[in-house]
Amino acid sequence: MTLYHLYLHIPFCHRICPYCSFYKHTPGNTPMTAFVDAILVEARQQRHRFQITPRTVFLGGGTPTALSETHLERLLTGLQEVLDLSQVTEFTVEANPRTVTAAKATMMRALGVTRVSLGIQAWDEATLQTLGRDHSPADAEETYHIMRAAGFPSVNVDLMFSIPGQSLETWRKTLQHTLSLQPDHISAYNLNYEEDTEFFQRLRTGQYREDDGRDAEFFHLALDLMEAAGYEHYEISNYARPGHRSAHNESYWTGADYLGLGPSAYSTVAGQRWQNIPDTAEYLARIQSGRSAALPGEQLTADQRRTERFGLELRTARGLPVENVRAEQRRMLETLRTEGLLTLQNDRIILTRIGKPLVDSIAVALMG
């Protein structure tokens, strides 16, 4: 089995954001050299199990750039020694504005990183404080220019909307400032209230509230401004200039196999899915003793894979093949088409402008 997509989970954050549900923690007393070496050992373990010939590599988190320049260089250099990266066409690293220096950016570019995804989220201080971010708007802009100066072929800016206290005008200014910087790619995520987060608890107690109408208004403002600026809306939350789509993320949306390394990382290979243990100390202990970090996995059923196809492909500009809709749901398909929420093009279901913000409910309706 040849694997073309590789994900590495770096769980460290200097500050824990109250909306984030990914496995993460502060560095604490984690021995960083040992952590980096464990990732590389796991890569060797999996190299003997699979033929790993990556086309895309993605370092996510957490905050990969929370690693020091020395440790990040050790990781990137080690990956080149352990795996054949000669066929990689996209190498992405997520970055936090407070954790990138010019020297670190230059080192990443020299060691093959082609794409950085900069977690800015907002350009106003009040919204950043609500999100618990540890950077200022000035920090974010300085880091953006550092990334540009380092010569990365693609620079992505991550934004969020429908944040408590965020007005539509504030969101407009965030979009306009982002567009003035001319990044190659922009991700604009609707805030979700995930369980086991501080934001979810505030939602439950009534401090925060969800509003689908407000979400749609924010979404459409982003869609209009970014398409007018020449960005392709190729997935519900993602916009790209020509040639700058995220190939790694597209592999997820189309159901490609991928391998995950690091604590809590998921892998899906030949219908099998497993997760590494979501405990950094235990992860280190297992790898250092020659054991696998993987928890017991599962064989995905046909229904599970079908559900994922609905949830992911329907989000893309390419759309979902009509054949995925069962006969008993074809009447619902026609109803949604009549309501103007979707169109049928070349036997694929494509969401319309008004249908896009409703992608999740449309997917549920068509799955039956």
C-alpha positions as CSV (number, residue, x, y, z in Angstrom):
1,M,0.0,0.0,0.0
2,T,1.5,3.3,-1.1
3,L,0.6,6.3,1.0
4,Y,0.8,9.8,-0.6
5,H,-0.4,12.1,2.2
6,L,1.3,12.5,5.6
7,Y,0.1,14.5,8.6
8,L,2.1,15.2,11.7
9,H,0.4,16.4,14.9
10,I,2.4,18.8,17.1
11,P,0.1,19.4,20.2
12,F,1.9,22.3,21.8
13,C,0.3,25.7,22.4
14,H,1.7,28.4,24.6
15,R,-1.9,29.5,25.4
16,I,-5.0,27.3,25.1
17,C,-7.7,28.9,23.0
18,P,-11.2,28.6,24.5
19,Y,-12.9,27.5,21.3
20,C,-10.4,24.8,20.2
21,S,-11.3,21.1,20.5
22,F,-8.1,19.6,19.0
23,Y,-5.8,17.7,21.2
24,K,-3.3,20.3,22.6
25,H,-1.5,21.4,25.7
26,T,1.2,23.7,26.9
27,P,4.7,22.4,26.5
28,G,5.0,22.0,30.3
29,N,7.9,19.6,31.1
30,T,7.7,17.7,27.8
31,P,11.3,16.8,26.7
32,M,11.2,18.4,23.3
33,T,14.2,16.6,21.8
34,A,12.7,13.3,22.9
35,F,9.4,14.3,21.4
36,V,10.9,15.1,18.0
37,D,12.9,11.9,18.0
38,A,9.7,9.9,18.8
39,I,8.0,11.3,15.8
40,L,10.9,10.3,13.6
41,V,11.0,6.8,15.2
42,E,7.3,6.4,14.5
43,A,7.9,7.5,10.9
44,R,10.5,4.7,10.7
45,Q,8.0,2.2,12.1
46,Q,5.4,3.1,9.6
47,R,7.9,3.2,6.7
48,H,8.5,-0.5,7.3
49,R,4.7,-1.1,7.4
50,F,3.8,0.9,4.3
51,Q,5.4,2.3,1.2
52,I,5.4,6.0,2.2
53,T,5.9,8.2,-0.9
54,P,4.4,11.5,0.2
55,R,3.0,14.0,-2.3
56,T,1.8,16.3,0.5
57,V,3.0,16.8,4.1
58,F,1.1,18.8,6.7
59,L,2.4,19.8,10.1
60,G,-0.7,20.8,12.2
61,G,-1.6,21.1,15.8
62,G,-1.6,22.6,18.3
63,T,1.1,24.9,17.0
64,P,4.0,23.4,15.1
65,T,5.9,26.6,15.2
66,A,5.8,26.5,19.0
67,L,8.8,24.2,18.6
68,S,12.0,26.1,18.9
69,E,14.0,26.8,15.7
70,T,16.5,24.0,16.8
71,H,13.8,21.4,17.4
72,L,11.8,22.3,14.3
73,E,15.0,22.0,12.2
74,R,15.7,18.7,13.8
75,L,12.2,17.4,12.9
76,L,12.3,18.7,9.3
77,T,15.9,17.4,8.7
78,G,15.0,14.1,10.3
79,L,12.0,13.6,8.1
80,Q,14.2,14.0,5.0
81,E,16.5,11.3,6.4
82,V,13.8,8.8,7.3
83,L,11.4,9.2,4.4
84,D,11.7,9.8,0.6
85,L,10.4,13.4,0.3
86,S,11.6,13.8,-3.3
87,Q,8.0,13.6,-4.7
88,V,6.5,16.2,-2.3
89,T,4.8,19.0,-4.1
90,E,3.2,20.6,-1.1
91,F,4.7,20.9,2.4
92,T,2.5,22.9,4.8
93,V,3.2,24.1,8.3
94,E,0.6,25.8,10.5
95,A,2.0,28.8,12.3
96,N,1.0,31.2,15.1
97,P,2.1,34.8,14.7
98,R,3.9,34.9,18.1
99,T,6.0,31.9,17.4
100,V,7.8,32.8,14.1
101,T,11.0,34.6,13.7
102,A,12.7,35.6,10.4
103,A,15.4,33.0,11.1
104,K,12.8,30.2,11.8
105,A,10.9,31.1,8.6
106,T,14.1,31.1,6.5
107,M,15.1,27.7,7.9
108,M,11.6,26.2,7.2
109,R,11.8,27.4,3.6
110,A,15.3,26.2,3.1
111,L,14.2,22.7,4.4
112,G,11.4,22.3,1.9
113,V,8.3,23.9,3.4
114,T,6.3,25.3,0.5
115,R,3.1,26.5,2.3
116,V,2.5,28.2,5.6
117,S,-1.0,28.6,7.1
118,L,-0.9,31.6,9.4
119,G,-3.5,31.5,12.2
120,I,-4.5,35.1,12.4
121,Q,-8.3,34.7,13.0
122,A,-9.1,38.4,13.3
123,W,-7.5,41.8,12.8
124,D,-9.1,43.7,15.7
125,E,-7.9,43.5,19.3
126,A,-11.3,42.9,20.9
127,T,-12.1,39.8,18.8
128,L,-8.6,38.4,19.4
129,Q,-9.1,38.8,23.1
130,T,-12.5,37.0,22.9
131,L,-10.8,34.2,21.1
132,G,-8.0,34.0,23.7
133,R,-5.3,34.6,21.1
134,D,-1.8,35.5,22.3
135,H,-0.9,37.8,19.4
136,S,-1.9,41.3,18.5
137,P,-2.9,42.6,15.1
138,A,0.6,44.1,14.8
139,D,2.2,40.8,15.6
140,A,0.1,39.1,12.9
141,E,1.0,41.6,10.2
142,E,4.7,41.5,11.0
143,T,4.6,37.7,10.8
144,Y,2.8,37.8,7.5
145,H,5.5,40.0,6.0
146,I,8.2,37.7,7.5
147,M,6.6,34.8,5.7
148,R,6.5,36.7,2.4
149,A,10.1,37.7,2.8
150,A,11.1,34.1,3.4
151,G,9.8,33.3,-0.1
152,F,7.2,30.6,0.6
153,P,5.3,29.9,-2.6
154,S,2.0,29.9,-0.8
155,V,0.9,31.8,2.2
156,N,-2.5,31.1,3.7
157,V,-4.3,33.3,6.2
158,D,-6.8,31.7,8.6
159,L,-9.8,33.7,9.7
160,M,-12.9,33.1,11.9
161,F,-16.4,34.6,11.9
162,S,-19.6,34.7,13.9
163,I,-17.4,35.2,17.0
164,P,-19.3,36.5,20.1
165,G,-19.2,40.3,20.0
166,Q,-18.0,40.5,16.4
167,S,-20.1,42.8,14.3
168,L,-20.6,42.4,10.5
169,E,-18.7,45.7,10.0
170,T,-15.7,44.3,12.0
171,W,-15.8,41.2,9.9
172,R,-15.9,43.4,6.8
173,K,-12.8,45.3,7.9
174,T,-11.0,42.0,8.7
175,L,-11.7,40.7,5.2
176,Q,-10.7,44.0,3.5
177,H,-7.4,44.1,5.4
178,T,-6.7,40.5,4.6
179,L,-7.4,41.1,0.9
180,S,-5.1,44.2,0.9
181,L,-2.2,41.9,1.9
182,Q,-3.0,39.6,-1.1
183,P,-2.4,36.2,0.5
184,D,-2.4,33.2,-1.9
185,H,-5.1,31.4,0.1
186,I,-7.7,32.4,2.7
187,S,-9.5,30.1,5.0
188,A,-12.6,31.6,6.6
189,Y,-14.2,29.3,9.3
190,N,-17.6,29.7,10.9
191,L,-17.1,29.4,14.6
192,N,-18.4,26.0,15.9
193,Y,-19.1,25.3,19.5
194,E,-17.3,22.1,20.1
195,E,-17.8,19.9,23.2
196,D,-15.1,20.0,25.8
197,T,-14.3,23.6,25.2
198,E,-14.9,26.8,27.2
199,F,-17.0,28.3,24.5
200,F,-19.3,25.3,24.5
201,Q,-19.9,25.7,28.2
202,R,-20.7,29.4,27.7
203,L,-23.2,28.4,25.0
204,R,-24.9,25.9,27.4
205,T,-25.2,28.6,30.1
206,G,-26.6,31.1,27.7
207,Q,-23.6,33.5,27.6
208,Y,-23.2,32.8,23.9
209,R,-25.8,31.9,21.3
210,E,-25.9,30.4,17.9
211,D,-27.7,32.2,15.0
212,D,-27.9,30.6,11.6
213,G,-29.1,33.8,10.0
214,R,-26.1,35.7,11.3
215,D,-23.8,32.9,10.2
216,A,-25.2,33.1,6.7
217,E,-24.8,36.9,6.6
218,F,-21.1,36.7,7.6
219,F,-20.6,33.8,5.2
220,H,-22.1,35.7,2.2
221,L,-20.1,38.8,2.9
222,A,-16.9,36.8,2.8
223,L,-18.0,35.0,-0.4
224,D,-18.9,38.2,-2.2
225,L,-15.7,40.1,-1.2
226,M,-13.3,37.3,-1.9
227,E,-14.8,36.2,-5.2
228,A,-14.8,39.9,-6.3
229,A,-11.1,40.0,-5.5
230,G,-10.4,37.0,-7.8
231,Y,-10.3,34.1,-5.2
232,E,-11.9,30.8,-6.2
233,H,-14.3,29.5,-3.6
234,Y,-13.3,25.8,-3.9
235,E,-14.6,24.5,-0.5
236,I,-17.1,26.0,1.9
237,S,-14.4,27.5,4.2
238,N,-11.6,27.9,1.6
239,Y,-10.6,30.4,-1.1
240,A,-7.6,30.3,-3.3
241,R,-5.9,32.2,-6.1
242,P,-5.3,30.0,-9.2
243,G,-2.8,27.3,-8.4
244,H,-2.9,27.7,-4.6
245,R,-5.5,25.3,-3.5
246,S,-4.5,23.1,-0.5
247,A,-3.7,19.8,-2.1
248,H,-3.4,18.1,1.3
249,N,-6.9,19.2,2.4
250,E,-8.3,18.2,-1.0
251,S,-7.0,14.7,-0.4
252,Y,-9.2,14.5,2.7
253,W,-12.3,15.9,1.0
254,T,-12.0,13.3,-1.8
255,G,-11.4,10.3,0.5
256,A,-7.8,9.6,-0.1
257,D,-5.8,7.5,2.3
258,Y,-3.5,9.3,4.7
259,L,-1.1,8.5,7.5
260,G,-0.9,10.5,10.8
261,L,2.1,10.7,13.1
262,G,2.3,12.1,16.6
263,P,0.0,12.0,19.7
264,S,-3.8,11.9,18.8
265,A,-3.1,11.8,15.0
266,Y,-5.6,9.9,12.9
267,S,-4.8,7.6,10.0
268,T,-7.1,6.1,7.3
269,V,-5.6,3.4,5.2
270,A,-7.5,0.9,3.0
271,G,-10.8,1.4,4.9
272,Q,-9.1,1.0,8.3
273,R,-9.1,4.0,10.7
274,W,-7.1,4.4,13.8
275,Q,-6.0,7.1,16.2
276,N,-2.7,7.5,18.1
277,I,-3.1,7.8,21.8
278,P,-4.1,11.3,22.7
279,D,-1.6,11.6,25.6
280,T,1.9,13.0,24.8
281,A,3.6,11.4,27.8
282,E,2.2,8.0,27.0
283,Y,2.9,8.5,23.3
284,L,6.6,9.0,24.2
285,A,6.6,6.0,26.5
286,R,5.2,3.7,23.9
287,I,7.5,4.9,21.1
288,Q,10.6,4.8,23.2
289,S,9.9,1.2,24.3
290,G,9.4,0.1,20.7
291,R,5.6,-0.2,20.9
292,S,3.0,1.3,18.6
293,A,1.3,4.5,19.5
294,A,-1.9,3.5,17.8
295,L,-5.1,2.7,19.7
296,P,-7.4,-0.2,18.4
297,G,-8.8,0.9,15.0
298,E,-12.0,0.1,13.1
299,Q,-12.9,-1.0,9.7
300,L,-15.1,1.7,8.1
301,T,-18.4,0.4,6.9
302,A,-19.9,1.3,3.6
303,D,-22.4,3.5,5.4
304,Q,-19.7,5.3,7.3
305,R,-17.8,6.0,4.1
306,R,-20.9,7.2,2.3
307,T,-21.7,9.5,5.2
308,E,-18.2,11.0,5.0
309,R,-18.5,11.5,1.3
310,F,-21.7,13.5,1.8
311,G,-20.2,15.6,4.6
312,L,-17.0,16.4,2.6
313,E,-17.6,16.3,-1.1
314,L,-20.8,18.3,-0.9
315,R,-18.7,21.1,0.6
316,T,-16.5,21.4,-2.5
317,A,-16.9,23.3,-5.7
318,R,-16.7,20.0,-7.6
319,G,-19.7,18.7,-5.7
320,L,-21.1,15.3,-4.9
321,P,-21.9,12.6,-7.6
322,V,-25.7,12.2,-7.9
323,E,-25.2,8.5,-7.7
324,N,-24.5,8.8,-4.0
325,V,-28.1,9.8,-3.4
326,R,-30.3,6.8,-2.8
327,A,-33.5,6.3,-4.9
328,E,-35.7,7.0,-1.9
329,Q,-34.1,10.5,-1.5
330,R,-34.3,11.6,-5.1
331,R,-37.6,13.4,-4.3
332,M,-35.8,15.4,-1.6
333,L,-33.0,16.1,-4.1
334,E,-35.6,17.6,-6.5
335,T,-37.2,19.6,-3.7
336,L,-33.9,21.2,-2.8
337,R,-33.2,21.9,-6.4
338,T,-36.6,23.6,-6.8
339,E,-35.9,25.7,-3.7
340,G,-32.7,27.0,-5.3
341,L,-30.3,25.4,-2.8
342,L,-28.5,23.2,-5.3
343,T,-28.0,22.6,-9.0
344,L,-27.2,19.5,-11.0
345,Q,-24.2,19.8,-13.3
346,N,-22.7,16.8,-15.2
347,D,-24.3,14.4,-12.8
348,R,-22.9,16.2,-9.7
349,I,-24.7,18.1,-7.0
350,I,-23.4,21.6,-6.7
351,L,-24.6,23.9,-3.9
352,T,-25.8,27.4,-4.9
353,R,-24.9,30.6,-3.2
354,I,-27.9,30.3,-0.8
355,G,-27.3,26.6,-0.3
356,K,-23.7,26.8,0.7
357,P,-24.2,28.0,4.3
358,L,-26.7,25.2,4.8
359,V,-24.4,22.4,3.6
360,D,-24.6,20.3,6.8
361,S,-28.5,20.3,6.9
362,I,-28.6,19.6,3.1
363,A,-26.3,16.7,3.5
364,V,-28.5,15.2,6.3
365,A,-31.6,15.7,4.2
366,L,-30.1,13.9,1.2
367,M,-28.7,11.0,3.3
368,G,-32.1,10.3,4.7
